Amino acid sequence: MNEREHYLLKRRRKKITQKELSIAIGVSQAFISQYESGKKDMSEAKEIKYQKYINNSKN
């Protein structure tokens, strides 16, 4: 399992929606979908925000 898959599973376990995450980090829901499916890459700054949001979520 790579890091991207790890965070996808973690997001799902915490019941964080793609929409919620996209609003929090300033990208579209479609972009989150494409990123998580491996179709697009994210800038390092956005990826850090993505990971921090998932890690710090209380869900």
Summary of the structure (lengths in Angstrom):
residues: 59
radius of gyration: 10.2
end to end distance: 22.7
largest distance: 28.4
contacts: 134
relative contact order: 0.20
helix: 68%
strand: 0%
